Amino acid sequence: MKKILTVLVCIIIVQLAKAQVQKGSLFLGGSLSIGSNSYESFSTTNKNSSWSISPQVGKAIDLNKIIGMQIFIGGNLEES
């Protein structure tokens, strides 16, 4: 499964490298991340949870030149 995923990611990267962005094109993107961790230290159990969201928007001002912005919002919770 890991080999298939690795090959798929490589194919996507190669295709993106050959892509041309035309003037006037709109770019929308972003990322979402959620994480959780639990560990024991000196007989105390610690829990850590985090999340983040990062939307992106941009517009092509010329061939392969995009201007835009990205906002990052995230949070973290620690319990001992």
Distance bins in CASP14 RR format, pairs under 12 A and 6 or more apart:
PFRMAT RR
TARGET T0000
AUTHOR 0000-0000-0000
RMODE 2
METHOD distances of the structure
MODEL  1
1 7 0 0 0 0 0 1 0 0 0 0 0
1 8 0 0 0 0 0 1 0 0 0 0 0
2 8 0 0 0 0 0 1 0 0 0 0 0
2 9 0 0 0 0 0 1 0 0 0 0 0
3 9 0 0 0 0 0 1 0 0 0 0 0
3 10 0 0 0 0 0 1 0 0 0 0 0
4 10 0 0 0 0 0 1 0 0 0 0 0
4 11 0 0 0 0 0 1 0 0 0 0 0
5 11 0 0 0 0 0 1 0 0 0 0 0
5 12 0 0 0 0 0 1 0 0 0 0 0
6 12 0 0 0 0 0 1 0 0 0 0 0
6 13 0 0 0 0 0 1 0 0 0 0 0
7 13 0 0 0 0 0 1 0 0 0 0 0
7 14 0 0 0 0 0 1 0 0 0 0 0
8 14 0 0 0 0 0 1 0 0 0 0 0
8 15 0 0 0 0 0 1 0 0 0 0 0
9 15 0 0 0 0 0 1 0 0 0 0 0
9 16 0 0 0 0 0 1 0 0 0 0 0
10 16 0 0 0 0 0 1 0 0 0 0 0
10 17 0 0 0 0 0 1 0 0 0 0 0
11 17 0 0 0 0 0 1 0 0 0 0 0
11 18 0 0 0 0 0 1 0 0 0 0 0
12 18 0 0 0 0 0 1 0 0 0 0 0
12 19 0 0 0 0 0 1 0 0 0 0 0
13 19 0 0 0 0 0 1 0 0 0 0 0
16 64 0 0 0 0 0 1 0 0 0 0 0
17 64 0 0 0 0 0 1 0 0 0 0 0
18 64 0 0 0 0 0 1 0 0 0 0 0
19 25 0 0 0 0 0 1 0 0 0 0 0
19 27 0 0 0 0 0 1 0 0 0 0 0
19 60 0 0 0 0 0 1 0 0 0 0 0
19 63 0 0 0 0 0 1 0 0 0 0 0
19 64 0 0 0 0 1 0 0 0 0 0 0
19 66 0 0 0 0 0 1 0 0 0 0 0
20 60 0 0 0 0 1 0 0 0 0 0 0
20 62 0 0 0 0 0 1 0 0 0 0 0
20 63 1 0 0 1 0 0 0 0 0 0 0
20 64 1 0 0 1 0 0 0 0 0 0 0
20 65 0 0 0 0 0 1 0 0 0 0 0
21 27 1 0 0 1 0 0 0 0 0 0 0
21 58 0 0 0 0 0 1 0 0 0 0 0
21 59 0 0 0 0 1 0 0 0 0 0 0
21 60 1 0 1 0 0 0 0 0 0 0 0
21 61 0 0 0 0 1 0 0 0 0 0 0
21 62 0 0 0 0 1 0 0 0 0 0 0
21 63 1 0 0 1 0 0 0 0 0 0 0
21 64 1 0 1 0 0 0 0 0 0 0 0
21 65 1 0 0 1 0 0 0 0 0 0 0
21 66 1 0 0 1 0 0 0 0 0 0 0
21 67 0 0 0 0 0 1 0 0 0 0 0
22 59 0 0 0 0 0 1 0 0 0 0 0
22 60 1 0 0 1 0 0 0 0 0 0 0
22 61 0 0 0 0 0 1 0 0 0 0 0
22 62 0 0 0 0 1 0 0 0 0 0 0
22 63 1 0 0 1 0 0 0 0 0 0 0
22 64 0 0 0 0 1 0 0 0 0 0 0
22 65 0 0 0 0 0 1 0 0 0 0 0
22 66 0 0 0 0 0 1 0 0 0 0 0
23 59 0 0 0 0 1 0 0 0 0 0 0
23 60 1 0 1 0 0 0 0 0 0 0 0
23 61 1 0 0 1 0 0 0 0 0 0 0
23 62 1 0 1 0 0 0 0 0 0 0 0
23 63 1 0 0 1 0 0 0 0 0 0 0
23 64 0 0 0 0 1 0 0 0 0 0 0
23 65 0 0 0 0 1 0 0 0 0 0 0
23 66 0 0 0 0 0 1 0 0 0 0 0
23 67 0 0 0 0 0 1 0 0 0 0 0
24 58 0 0 0 0 1 0 0 0 0 0 0
24 59 1 0 0 1 0 0 0 0 0 0 0
24 60 1 0 1 0 0 0 0 0 0 0 0
24 61 1 0 0 1 0 0 0 0 0 0 0
24 62 0 0 0 0 1 0 0 0 0 0 0
24 63 0 0 0 0 1 0 0 0 0 0 0
24 64 0 0 0 0 0 1 0 0 0 0 0
24 65 0 0 0 0 0 1 0 0 0 0 0
24 66 0 0 0 0 1 0 0 0 0 0 0
24 67 0 0 0 0 0 1 0 0 0 0 0
25 57 0 0 0 0 0 1 0 0 0 0 0
25 58 0 0 0 0 1 0 0 0 0 0 0
25 59 1 0 0 1 0 0 0 0 0 0 0
25 60 1 0 1 0 0 0 0 0 0 0 0
25 61 0 0 0 0 1 0 0 0 0 0 0
25 62 0 0 0 0 0 1 0 0 0 0 0
25 63 0 0 0 0 1 0 0 0 0 0 0
25 64 0 0 0 0 0 1 0 0 0 0 0
25 65 0 0 0 0 0 1 0 0 0 0 0
25 66 1 0 0 1 0 0 0 0 0 0 0
25 67 0 0 0 0 0 1 0 0 0 0 0
26 56 0 0 0 0 0 1 0 0 0 0 0
26 57 1 0 0 1 0 0 0 0 0 0 0
26 58 1 0 0 1 0 0 0 0 0 0 0
26 59 1 0 1 0 0 0 0 0 0 0 0
26 60 1 0 0 1 0 0 0 0 0 0 0
26 61 0 0 0 0 0 1 0 0 0 0 0
26 66 0 0 0 0 1 0 0 0 0 0 0
26 67 0 0 0 0 0 1 0 0 0 0 0
26 68 0 0 0 0 0 1 0 0 0 0 0
27 55 0 0 0 0 0 1 0 0 0 0 0
27 56 1 0 0 1 0 0 0 0 0 0 0
27 57 1 0 0 1 0 0 0 0 0 0 0
27 58 1 0 1 0 0 0 0 0 0 0 0
27 59 1 0 0 1 0 0 0 0 0 0 0
27 60 1 0 0 1 0 0 0 0 0 0 0
27 61 0 0 0 0 0 1 0 0 0 0 0
27 64 0 0 0 0 0 1 0 0 0 0 0
27 65 0 0 0 0 0 1 0 0 0 0 0
27 66 1 0 1 0 0 0 0 0 0 0 0
27 67 0 0 0 0 1 0 0 0 0 0 0
27 68 1 0 0 1 0 0 0 0 0 0 0
27 69 0 0 0 0 0 1 0 0 0 0 0
27 70 0 0 0 0 0 1 0 0 0 0 0
28 55 0 0 0 0 1 0 0 0 0 0 0
28 56 1 0 0 1 0 0 0 0 0 0 0
28 57 1 0 1 0 0 0 0 0 0 0 0
28 58 1 0 0 1 0 0 0 0 0 0 0
28 59 0 0 0 0 0 1 0 0 0 0 0
28 66 0 0 0 0 0 1 0 0 0 0 0
28 68 0 0 0 0 0 1 0 0 0 0 0
28 69 0 0 0 0 0 1 0 0 0 0 0
28 70 0 0 0 0 0 1 0 0 0 0 0
29 53 0 0 0 0 0 1 0 0 0 0 0
29 54 0 0 0 0 1 0 0 0 0 0 0
29 55 1 0 0 1 0 0 0 0 0 0 0
29 56 1 0 1 0 0 0 0 0 0 0 0
29 57 1 0 0 1 0 0 0 0 0 0 0
29 58 0 0 0 0 1 0 0 0 0 0 0
29 66 0 0 0 0 0 1 0 0 0 0 0
29 68 0 0 0 0 0 1 0 0 0 0 0
29 69 0 0 0 0 0 1 0 0 0 0 0
29 70 0 0 0 0 1 0 0 0 0 0 0
29 71 0 0 0 0 0 1 0 0 0 0 0
30 52 0 0 0 0 0 1 0 0 0 0 0
30 53 1 0 0 1 0 0 0 0 0 0 0
30 54 1 0 1 0 0 0 0 0 0 0 0
30 55 1 0 1 0 0 0 0 0 0 0 0
30 56 1 0 1 0 0 0 0 0 0 0 0
30 57 0 0 0 0 1 0 0 0 0 0 0
30 58 0 0 0 0 0 1 0 0 0 0 0
30 69 0 0 0 0 0 1 0 0 0 0 0
30 70 1 0 0 1 0 0 0 0 0 0 0
30 71 0 0 0 0 1 0 0 0 0 0 0
30 72 0 0 0 0 1 0 0 0 0 0 0
30 73 0 0 0 0 0 1 0 0 0 0 0
31 51 0 0 0 0 0 1 0 0 0 0 0
31 52 1 0 0 1 0 0 0 0 0 0 0
31 53 1 0 0 1 0 0 0 0 0 0 0
31 54 1 0 1 0 0 0 0 0 0 0 0
31 55 0 0 0 0 1 0 0 0 0 0 0
31 56 0 0 0 0 1 0 0 0 0 0 0
31 70 0 0 0 0 1 0 0 0 0 0 0
31 71 0 0 0 0 0 1 0 0 0 0 0
31 72 0 0 0 0 1 0 0 0 0 0 0
31 73 0 0 0 0 0 1 0 0 0 0 0
31 74 0 0 0 0 0 1 0 0 0 0 0
32 51 0 0 0 0 1 0 0 0 0 0 0
32 52 1 0 0 1 0 0 0 0 0 0 0
32 53 1 0 1 0 0 0 0 0 0 0 0
32 54 1 0 0 1 0 0 0 0 0 0 0
32 55 0 0 0 0 1 0 0 0 0 0 0
32 56 0 0 0 0 0 1 0 0 0 0 0
32 72 0 0 0 0 0 1 0 0 0 0 0
32 73 0 0 0 0 0 1 0 0 0 0 0
32 74 0 0 0 0 0 1 0 0 0 0 0
33 49 0 0 0 0 0 1 0 0 0 0 0
33 50 1 0 0 1 0 0 0 0 0 0 0
33 51 1 0 0 1 0 0 0 0 0 0 0
33 52 1 0 1 0 0 0 0 0 0 0 0
33 53 1 0 0 1 0 0 0 0 0 0 0
33 54 0 0 0 0 1 0 0 0 0 0 0
33 72 0 0 0 0 0 1 0 0 0 0 0
33 73 0 0 0 0 0 1 0 0 0 0 0
33 74 0 0 0 0 1 0 0 0 0 0 0
33 75 0 0 0 0 0 1 0 0 0 0 0
33 76 0 0 0 0 0 1 0 0 0 0 0
34 49 0 0 0 0 1 0 0 0 0 0 0
34 50 1 0 0 1 0 0 0 0 0 0 0
34 51 1 0 1 0 0 0 0 0 0 0 0
34 52 0 0 0 0 1 0 0 0 0 0 0
34 53 0 0 0 0 1 0 0 0 0 0 0
34 74 0 0 0 0 0 1 0 0 0 0 0
34 75 0 0 0 0 0 1 0 0 0 0 0
34 76 0 0 0 0 0 1 0 0 0 0 0
34 77 0 0 0 0 0 1 0 0 0 0 0
35 47 0 0 0 0 0 1 0 0 0 0 0
35 48 0 0 0 0 1 0 0 0 0 0 0
35 49 1 0 0 1 0 0 0 0 0 0 0
35 50 1 0 1 0 0 0 0 0 0 0 0
35 51 1 0 0 1 0 0 0 0 0 0 0
35 52 0 0 0 0 1 0 0 0 0 0 0
35 74 0 0 0 0 0 1 0 0 0 0 0
35 75 0 0 0 0 0 1 0 0 0 0 0
35 76 0 0 0 0 1 0 0 0 0 0 0
35 77 0 0 0 0 0 1 0 0 0 0 0
36 46 0 0 0 0 0 1 0 0 0 0 0
36 47 1 0 0 1 0 0 0 0 0 0 0
36 48 1 0 0 1 0 0 0 0 0 0 0
36 49 1 0 1 0 0 0 0 0 0 0 0
36 50 1 0 0 1 0 0 0 0 0 0 0
36 51 0 0 0 0 1 0 0 0 0 0 0
36 76 0 0 0 0 0 1 0 0 0 0 0
36 77 0 0 0 0 1 0 0 0 0 0 0
36 78 0 0 0 0 0 1 0 0 0 0 0
36 79 0 0 0 0 0 1 0 0 0 0 0
37 45 0 0 0 0 0 1 0 0 0 0 0
37 46 0 0 0 0 1 0 0 0 0 0 0
37 47 1 0 0 1 0 0 0 0 0 0 0
37 48 1 0 1 0 0 0 0 0 0 0 0
37 49 1 0 0 1 0 0 0 0 0 0 0
37 50 0 0 0 0 1 0 0 0 0 0 0
37 76 0 0 0 0 0 1 0 0 0 0 0
37 77 0 0 0 0 0 1 0 0 0 0 0
37 78 0 0 0 0 1 0 0 0 0 0 0
37 79 0 0 0 0 0 1 0 0 0 0 0
38 44 0 0 0 0 0 1 0 0 0 0 0
38 45 1 0 0 1 0 0 0 0 0 0 0
38 46 1 0 0 1 0 0 0 0 0 0 0
38 47 1 0 1 0 0 0 0 0 0 0 0
38 48 1 0 0 1 0 0 0 0 0 0 0
38 49 0 0 0 0 1 0 0 0 0 0 0
38 78 0 0 0 0 0 1 0 0 0 0 0
38 79 0 0 0 0 1 0 0 0 0 0 0
38 80 0 0 0 0 0 1 0 0 0 0 0
39 45 1 0 0 1 0 0 0 0 0 0 0
39 46 1 0 1 0 0 0 0 0 0 0 0
39 47 0 0 0 0 1 0 0 0 0 0 0
39 48 0 0 0 0 1 0 0 0 0 0 0
39 78 0 0 0 0 0 1 0 0 0 0 0
39 79 0 0 0 0 0 1 0 0 0 0 0
39 80 0 0 0 0 0 1 0 0 0 0 0
40 46 1 0 0 1 0 0 0 0 0 0 0
40 47 0 0 0 0 0 1 0 0 0 0 0
40 80 0 0 0 0 0 1 0 0 0 0 0
41 47 0 0 0 0 0 1 0 0 0 0 0
41 48 0 0 0 0 0 1 0 0 0 0 0
41 80 0 0 0 0 1 0 0 0 0 0 0
42 80 0 0 0 0 0 1 0 0 0 0 0
43 80 0 0 0 0 0 1 0 0 0 0 0
44 78 0 0 0 0 0 1 0 0 0 0 0
44 79 0 0 0 0 0 1 0 0 0 0 0
44 80 1 0 1 0 0 0 0 0 0 0 0
45 78 0 0 0 0 0 1 0 0 0 0 0
45 79 0 0 0 0 1 0 0 0 0 0 0
45 80 1 0 0 1 0 0 0 0 0 0 0
46 77 0 0 0 0 0 1 0 0 0 0 0
46 78 1 0 0 1 0 0 0 0 0 0 0
46 79 1 0 0 1 0 0 0 0 0 0 0
46 80 1 0 1 0 0 0 0 0 0 0 0
47 76 0 0 0 0 0 1 0 0 0 0 0
47 77 0 0 0 0 1 0 0 0 0 0 0
47 78 1 0 0 1 0 0 0 0 0 0 0
47 79 1 0 1 0 0 0 0 0 0 0 0
47 80 0 0 0 0 1 0 0 0 0 0 0
48 75 0 0 0 0 0 1 0 0 0 0 0
48 76 1 0 0 1 0 0 0 0 0 0 0
48 77 1 0 0 1 0 0 0 0 0 0 0
48 78 1 0 1 0 0 0 0 0 0 0 0
48 79 1 0 0 1 0 0 0 0 0 0 0
48 80 0 0 0 0 1 0 0 0 0 0 0
49 74 0 0 0 0 0 1 0 0 0 0 0
49 75 0 0 0 0 1 0 0 0 0 0 0
49 76 1 0 0 1 0 0 0 0 0 0 0
49 77 1 0 1 0 0 0 0 0 0 0 0
49 78 0 0 0 0 1 0 0 0 0 0 0
49 79 0 0 0 0 1 0 0 0 0 0 0
50 73 0 0 0 0 0 1 0 0 0 0 0
50 74 1 0 0 1 0 0 0 0 0 0 0
50 75 1 0 1 0 0 0 0 0 0 0 0
50 76 1 0 1 0 0 0 0 0 0 0 0
50 77 1 0 0 1 0 0 0 0 0 0 0
50 78 0 0 0 0 1 0 0 0 0 0 0
51 72 0 0 0 0 0 1 0 0 0 0 0
51 73 0 0 0 0 1 0 0 0 0 0 0
51 74 1 0 1 0 0 0 0 0 0 0 0
51 75 1 0 1 0 0 0 0 0 0 0 0
51 76 0 0 0 0 1 0 0 0 0 0 0
51 77 0 0 0 0 1 0 0 0 0 0 0
52 70 0 0 0 0 0 1 0 0 0 0 0
52 71 0 0 0 0 0 1 0 0 0 0 0
52 72 1 0 0 1 0 0 0 0 0 0 0
52 73 1 0 0 1 0 0 0 0 0 0 0
52 74 1 0 1 0 0 0 0 0 0 0 0
52 75 1 0 0 1 0 0 0 0 0 0 0
52 76 0 0 0 0 1 0 0 0 0 0 0
53 70 0 0 0 0 0 1 0 0 0 0 0
53 71 0 0 0 0 1 0 0 0 0 0 0
53 72 1 0 0 1 0 0 0 0 0 0 0
53 73 1 0 1 0 0 0 0 0 0 0 0
53 74 1 0 0 1 0 0 0 0 0 0 0
53 75 0 0 0 0 1 0 0 0 0 0 0
54 69 0 0 0 0 0 1 0 0 0 0 0
54 70 1 0 0 1 0 0 0 0 0 0 0
54 71 1 0 0 1 0 0 0 0 0 0 0
54 72 1 0 1 0 0 0 0 0 0 0 0
54 73 1 0 0 1 0 0 0 0 0 0 0
54 74 0 0 0 0 1 0 0 0 0 0 0
55 68 0 0 0 0 0 1 0 0 0 0 0
55 69 0 0 0 0 1 0 0 0 0 0 0
55 70 1 0 0 1 0 0 0 0 0 0 0
55 71 1 0 1 0 0 0 0 0 0 0 0
55 72 0 0 0 0 1 0 0 0 0 0 0
55 73 0 0 0 0 1 0 0 0 0 0 0
56 66 0 0 0 0 1 0 0 0 0 0 0
56 67 0 0 0 0 0 1 0 0 0 0 0
56 68 1 0 0 1 0 0 0 0 0 0 0
56 69 1 0 0 1 0 0 0 0 0 0 0
56 70 1 0 1 0 0 0 0 0 0 0 0
56 71 0 0 0 0 1 0 0 0 0 0 0
56 72 0 0 0 0 1 0 0 0 0 0 0
57 66 0 0 0 0 1 0 0 0 0 0 0
57 67 0 0 0 0 0 1 0 0 0 0 0
57 68 1 0 0 1 0 0 0 0 0 0 0
57 69 1 0 0 1 0 0 0 0 0 0 0
57 70 0 0 0 0 1 0 0 0 0 0 0
57 71 0 0 0 0 1 0 0 0 0 0 0
58 65 0 0 0 0 0 1 0 0 0 0 0
58 66 1 0 1 0 0 0 0 0 0 0 0
58 67 1 0 0 1 0 0 0 0 0 0 0
58 68 1 1 0 0 0 0 0 0 0 0 0
58 69 1 0 0 1 0 0 0 0 0 0 0
58 70 0 0 0 0 1 0 0 0 0 0 0
59 65 0 0 0 0 1 0 0 0 0 0 0
59 66 1 0 0 1 0 0 0 0 0 0 0
59 67 1 0 0 1 0 0 0 0 0 0 0
59 68 1 0 0 1 0 0 0 0 0 0 0
59 69 0 0 0 0 0 1 0 0 0 0 0
60 66 1 0 1 0 0 0 0 0 0 0 0
60 67 0 0 0 0 1 0 0 0 0 0 0
60 68 0 0 0 0 1 0 0 0 0 0 0
61 67 1 0 1 0 0 0 0 0 0 0 0
61 68 0 0 0 0 1 0 0 0 0 0 0
END
